[in-house]
Amino acid sequence: MCAKGFGQSEPTKIDKLIESAVRYCHKRHPEALDSIFDNLPVNLNERVVTGILAALQKDIDTLSWFCGYMASEIVRFVD
């Protein structure tokens, strides 16, 4: 178990979800992203998406993959 340093706060649940989601994006693992987004209320989903976009600003390849993932989810939802 890792001790937290003085003055460092624990990551929040949303921070942990964003970290996991970014890792899943790097691994190109859509099913894992589904497991996050399918189990959260809309307002938390929006916060996770915003966090992913912020984290991937300088990684255009992974960001474009994530945009494709989101587009496919929208199409699937509309159909």
HELIX and SHEET records of a PDB file:
HELIX    1   1 LYS A   13  HIS A   26  1                                  14    
HELIX    2   2 PRO A   30  PHE A   37  1                                   8    
HELIX    3   3 VAL A   42  ALA A   55  1                                  14    
HELIX    4   4 ILE A   60  VAL A   78  1                                  19    
END                                                                             
